[in-house]
């Protein structure tokens, strides 16, 4: 089975055929760095990281671009409230996003361009659009794209131009049509600005991504990704700008669904944000990633702490199997991908079907462990680990092992000391003391499993 992906533009799933054999270019709209990331933000990073990992597994050379929007109205607004320079606000929260990506094992992009580093390319694009008769400079320092001058518009969101309200991104006085949107905004007192042939100012949000995608991926590339909320106006306007410049732009458009809370999209304006930095105080980064990976990328995820904990418990069972398998085998576990898991991933990244395969493999592996079938244990464990590596949740991945190494070694020593005391109490038939030690260990969030080869422990949280 070959890889098939759903294309928002065509509203259909079809076989993926790259523009250049063996290579894939992906542009993902990254963060507007004006606040700490919540799990709604980071879901996009996780979902498209899985796509990238799977394409790499299939043998493609992937160029993955994820931008940073470091100049925006929201950043300027935040700078006022935090009494900081706008660039300091952008840098502060860019670091917060980088930390969150790393904590959840999202691979670094091939390139991570900042909008402010590509003003020259934006000016060049605006000049092309003006020369092509698609954009205009009314003389006040703004530059607008004329939507009625476009050959096609709104094909991604399937809307009608006359049904749209004003773009609402600047004063209407200078626009030919209220639906025209700003490519460039004239400088305001106290705001950052850059010089252009039409006057000082700063870029519009949509212009930034068109210019950066073209810079790193060329006039046409394979996949453009982002959240559902970006379809309109952002992605629609990226298409308008890029195609008006004569570029083919993105062949496939992929959009991940939201993380919702009480049925509503997670956002700061609704006050239901759940910061990554807060949640990883309660669960490990690998467990939060597992939770965010579980639903199909095009399905909404309704967040609750109960669902998070249930997913964490399930992951710990899988993790526990791998740790037991490694102990029994006395060697590192291999990394393989089963045919059923591969078929699931090739079906528009059907992770839920892949998770069912992982559960079956763990069942098979545990049966093999009970029968002391080392070959069966090895096969099942390798297939489980291979699946987890695609999902970015391999517990043996150095990023997770390194972050927990020191703590785990200390905990392991203390737990083994307590277990030795428990075993000594059982040996002298002091079962009350043995049970008390077990209960005290459980209160610390550590699960004890008695096996024929002795007690083993795993973290319950």
N, C-alpha and C positions, 0 to 999 in steps of 0.2 A: 504494500500500500504506500503510495507516494503522499507527500505532505499536501494537505489542502487547507486553505485559510479563508475565513470569511472577510469579504471586502465591503466595507460600509458604503462605498461609492456605487457598487453594482448590486448591493443587497443580496449577494449570493456567495456560496462557498464553492471554490474551484481549486484545481491543482496549482500549486505554486511553481512558477517557472521564472527563475531570475533573469534579469536583463542581460547579465554577463554570466555565462556558465561557471559554476563553482564559486561565485562571489555574491554577497548580499549587502546592500546598503540600507541602513535603517536610521531614520530620524525620529527621535522621541522628544516631545515637548516636555522640558524639565521644569524645575521649580521657578516660581517668582519668589525671590528670597526676601520676604517681608515678615515672616513669622516662623516659629518652630514647626516642623512637619508633624501632622497628625496621621493616623493610619489610613485615612482616605487618600492623602497625598502619596504615601509610600506604596500603596497597592499598585499603582501604575508602574513604579520602578520594579516591583517584584514580578508582576505579570510579564512585562517585556524582557526582564532578565531571563525568565523561563523560556520565552521564544528564542532569545539569543543563544542560550545554552543548547536548546534542541537543534537549532540550525547548525551550530558548531559540531554537535554530535553527528549530524548527518554529513559532515565533511565540508561544509561551506566556510569560506573565509569571510567573516562578518566584520563590516565597518559599522560601528554603532556610535551614533552621535546623540548626545543628550545635552541640550543647551541650559544655560542659566540666564534667566531674565533678571538683570541686576539694575535696571532703570525702569521705573513704572510709577504710575500715580500712587499706588498702594505703598510703595517704598518711601516716596516723598512724604506721604501722610504719616507713616510710622516714624519717620525721622523727626517730625515735629513733636510727636507724643513722647518719644524716647529721648528727646533733646540730644540728638546725635547727628553727625553729618550723614547724608544719604548713603554715601559709599561705605561708611562704617556699619550702618544697618544691614546693607546688602552682604557685606563680608561676614558679619556675625551670623546671619541666618543661612548663608551658603555653607558655612562650617557645620551648622546644625544639621542641614540636609546630608552633607557628606558623612557625618557621624552616623546618622540614621541608616543611610544606604549600607555603610560598612557593617554596622551592627546586625543588619538583616542579610548580610552576605550578597548584596547586589554588586555584581562585578563592575569595576570602573569602566566608563565608556572609552571607546577608542580615542575620542576627543570630546572635551566638555567646554565648548566656546561660551564666552560671556557676551552678552549683547553689546556692552560698551566697547568691546574690543573689535567691533566690526562696523563701525560708523562709516568708514570709507566704502565698504561694499554696499551699504544701504543707500548712500548718496548715488553710487553708480546705478543701482537698480531704479531709483526714482528718476534719474535722467533718462534711462531707457523707456520707462513708462510714459514720461512726458513726451519724448520724441515719438512714441507710438500712438500718441493721441488718447491714451487711456487715463492719464493723470493730469492734473492742472495745478498751477500755483496762482492763487487769487491775488497775491501781492502783499499779504499781511504776514508772511513767513510760514504759513501752513502749506502743506501739500496734500491733495486729496485724490483718491482713486474714483473715477467716474463710473459708477456701477452700470449706468445705462449705456455706456460705451463698450461694455464687455460682450463678447460673442455668446458666452454662457455664464450663468451665475446661479448659485444656490442648488447645484446638482447634488451636492453631498447631503445637504439637509432637506432637500426636496420641498423647498418653500417657493412661494411666488413673491417676486420683487414688490409688487404693489401692496402686498399684505404686510410688509415690514414697516416698523416704526423708524423714527430717526435713529441714526447710528449713535447719537448721544455722546460722542467723544470730543466735541468742541462746539464753539458757538456756530449756530446755523447761518449767520449773516453772510459768510464767505462761500458757502456751498452752492453748487448748481442744483443739487438735489439733496434733501435732508438725509437720504440713505447713503450718500457718499461717505466713505470713511477716511480717517486721517492716516496718511503715511508718515507725516512729520508734523510736529506741533511747535508753533512759534514759541520762543523763549518768553518766560514770565519772570518778573523780578524775584531774585533769590533762588530760582530753580537752576539746576545744572543745564548746560547747553553746549552745543558743538556748532562750528561754523559750516554753512553750506552756501552754494551759489544763490539760494533764495532767502537767506537770512539765518540767524542763529536759532537753534531750537534743539529738540530731542526727538528720538524716533517713536513712532507708534508701535504698539505691541505686535501687530500682525507683520509689519515690515521686517522686524528683527528675524523672525524664524525663516522667512523666505530667503533672506540674504545669507543667513548662516547655513541653511540646508544646501543652498547652491554652492557655497564656498567649499564645503567638505565632501559633498556627494555628487556635485555636478548638476547639469540641467535636468536630469531624469534619474530617479533611483527607485528602489524596489518597494520599501514599506515606510509609511509615516504612521506613527502611533501617538496615542494620548487618551485622555479620559473622555467619556461621553459628553461632558459639559463643554468640551472644546470644539465640537462639531460646528456649532454656530455661536458666535461669529468667527472665532479664530481660524479654524481650519478652512472654513468656506472662503475667508478673505485671503488666506495664504494661497489657495488655489487661484483666486482671481488675480492676485498680484503676479504670481509666477507664470501662469499661462498667458497673461497680458504681455509679459516680457519675452514670450516665445519659448518658454521652457516647458518640457513635458511634465516635470515635477514628479509627484509620487504615483506609482502604479497601483499600489494597494493601500487602503486606509483601514487601520485597525484601531478599535476603541475599547478600552476596558470600562466595565460598569463601576458604580460607586460602592463605597461602604456606607451603609445607612444606619441611622440610630432612630428608633421609634418611627421607622418608615420614611424618614427624611434624609436627604443627602447630608453627609457630614461636612460641616463648614463652621468657620468661626462666627459668622453672622448669626447662626442659629444657636450658638452657645453649646453645641454638643460635640465639640472637638475632643479627641482622645489623643494626646501627644504620645509619640513613640517613646520619648524619654521617660514618660511616666509608666507606660505599660511594661517596659522592660525592667522595671523595678519589681514587677510581680511575676513575670514569666521571662524565660530566656529568649534571646533574639531568635534562635533557631525555632523556638516554639511559636513565636509570633509570626515568623515567616511561614511556617507550616500552616497556620490558621489562615493567613491571607492568600496562600496558594491553593487552598482546598476547593473553592468554588470555581466554576468555569469563568474565564476572564470576562465573558460578556454577560454574566449573571450578577445581580445585586447581592451583596453580602450584608445581612442585617446583623450588626454587632451587638453582642451581649457578653458580659463576663462569664456567664454560665456556658455559653457556646465556646468561648475561648478556653475555659478550663477543660471542657469535654474533649476538645481537640488536642490539648496538651497531654491529657491522660492517654489518648490514643497514640500520640507520637511517642510517649515514653515507653509504651508497650513495644513499639517497633524498634526503638532505640535499645531497649532491654534485650530484645532478641539478638540484635547485632553484637552487643557486648558479650552476651553469653556464647554466641557462636565464635567470636574471636578467642575467648578464653578456652573453649573446648578444642578449637582447631590449633591453638598455639601459634597462630600466624596471622598476618594481615589479610583482611578479606578482599577478594578481587572486586572488580567493578564491571558489571555486565548489564545489558538491557534486554528484558524478555520481549518476545514478539508481541505479546498482548499489550504490554506497556507502550511499545513503539507504535502499534496500530492506534492506540488511544491518542497519543501525542500527534500523530499524523492526521488525525481527525479534528482539525482546528483546535489543537492543544486541549483535548478533552481530559483535563486533569482529574475530574471526579471518577472517570472510568479507570484511569491510571491508579488512583488510590485504591479502588476495589481490587486491582491486580496485586498491589503491594500487600493488602490484607490477606489475600489468598497465599501469597508467597511466604508470609510470616507464619501462617497456619501450617503450611507444608514444612517450613523450617523447624517449627517447634515439635512437630511430629517426628521429624528426623532426629532432633536432639534427644527426645524421649527414647528413641530406638537406638541411639548411639550410632546413627548412620552418618558418618563424617562426610562422605561424598555428597549426600543429600543436603546436609547442613551447609556445605561449602557452596553448592549451586544456588540454593535459595538465598543465602546471605549475600552472595555476589549480585544476584538480580535485585534484591531489595536495595542494596547500597547503590547500585547503578541508577535505579529509579530516583532515589533520594538525591543523588548528585545532580540529576537533571533539574529537580525541583529546588536545588540550592540548599537542601536540608540534610546533607551528609554529616552525621555527627563526628566522623573522623576527618572532616575538612579542617585543615590547619587553622582557619580563621576562628572556628569554634573551639577546637582543641586547645589552641594557644591561649585563648581568653579565659578558659576554665582550668588550665593546667595546675596552677599553683593552688587554687582553692580546692580543687578536687583531690589533690594529693593530701592536703591537710585534713579534709573531711574524711577521706578514705582511712587515714591512720586512726582518727578518733572513733569512727564507726567500728572499725575492726577491733579496737580496744574494748569498746562496749560489747560487741558480739562475743569476744573471748570471755568477758565476765559473765555474759548470759549463758554461754556454753558450760562454763564452770559451775554455775548455779544449777543448771539442768543435770550435770553429771552427779552432783551430790543430792539430787532429787529435791532441790529447793525451788520448786516450780513457781512459788509466789514471787520470789526475787527475779526469776527468769522472765516472768510475765511483766513485772514492773519495769525491767530494763527495756523490754520490747515496746511497751506502751510509751515510755519516755522517748525512745527513738522515733516512734511514729508521730509523737507530738511535734517533733522537729521537722516533719515533712519528709521522712525517710522511710521507704517501704522495705520490709525484710521478707525474703523468700527463702524458705528452707528447702534445700535440694539434697539429693543423695551424696553430693560432694561437699556439702556444708552450706551455711547460710550465705546469701548474696543480698546486696542492697542496691536500691536505685532511688533517685530523688523523686518525691511525689509532686514537688512544685519547684 
